[in-house]
Amino acid sequence: MAIRKIALTGGIATGKTYVATRLRDAGVPIVDADVLAREVVALGTPALTAVRQRFGPDVIRRDGTMDRIRVGQIIFKDKRARQDLEAIIHPAVQKAIEKYFATLPKKTPFAVADIPLLYETGRENQFSDVIVVACPRAMQLSRVMERNQLAKDDAERRLAAQLPIEKKIDKATFVVKTDGTFDETNAQVDKLIALFTDGKSR
């Protein structure tokens, strides 16, 4: 039987990183799209060449690596530029995710790809299931303000840049709620691990 490919997503400050860590600590094979996004634009990669061609030499440091701060400044102000960058990076990341899945032992019941912008990039159909990590928006806003030391207006803008968590919940196969205790969150994650290990809910 083929490995069950599951996507893990959520919104900023919903607790996705905590859930990913819980899965990893339980021995679940998990690959991080954010890590891959850095790797696919490493020195000498086709994606880095494409970034240089699109954005010019100013986004490349003296050592030949991508200047993330400079690129971030450009795409924050220019929606088209952000879309162009995503068109370069996201296909390369998806290819790397598929490569990761292909390296796993055939008897692996399931594996997880941690993809923060899964729905925003339209990749949900490439997975058999989607787990959305969620909390109420008011709690999400409070966490962003505290964690990132942001004023409310700035935190609101961060949230507005992503699909609302309510819409992600509507699209999800499974939801892990993180508005309770750590033990309550852990219990939800452990239940999903058992479910996927047994091969149910296909």
LINLIN-V489855 format. One record per backbone hydrogen bond with DSSP energy under -0.5 kcal/mol. CO is the residue of the C=O (numbers start at 0). NH is the residue of the N-H. If there is no record, write none. Layout:
((CO/NH) (CO/NH))
//
This chain:
((2/4) (3/5) (3/110) (4/127) (4/128) (5/112) (6/130) (7/114) (8/132) (10/13) (14/18) (15/19) (16/20) (17/21) (18/22) (19/23) (20/24) (21/25) (22/27) (23/26) (28/111) (30/32) (30/113) (31/35) (32/36) (33/37) (34/37) (34/38) (35/39) (37/40) (38/41) (39/46) (41/44) (44/48) (45/49) (46/50) (47/51) (48/52) (49/53) (50/54) (51/55) (55/58) (56/59) (58/66) (60/63) (64/60) (65/67) (66/70) (67/71) (68/72) (69/73) (70/74) (71/75) (72/76) (73/76) (73/77) (76/78) (77/81) (78/82) (79/83) (80/84) (81/85) (82/86) (83/87) (84/87) (84/88) (85/89) (87/91) (88/92) (89/93) (90/94) (91/95) (92/96) (93/97) (94/98) (95/99) (96/100) (97/101) (98/102) (99/102) (99/103) (100/103) (104/107) (108/3) (109/28) (110/5) (111/30) (111/113) (112/7) (112/114) (113/32) (114/117) (115/9) (116/120) (117/122) (118/121) (122/125) (123/126) (128/6) (129/131) (129/172) (129/173) (130/8) (130/132) (131/133) (131/175) (132/10) (133/177) (135/139) (136/140) (137/141) (138/142) (139/143) (140/144) (141/145) (142/146) (143/147) (144/149) (150/154) (151/155) (152/156) (153/157) (154/158) (155/159) (156/160) (158/161) (163/166) (163/167) (164/168) (165/169) (166/170) (167/171) (168/171) (173/131) (174/176) (175/133) (180/184) (181/185) (182/186) (183/187) (184/188) (185/189) (186/190) (187/191) (188/192) (189/193) (190/194) (191/195) (192/196) (193/197) (194/199) (195/198))
//
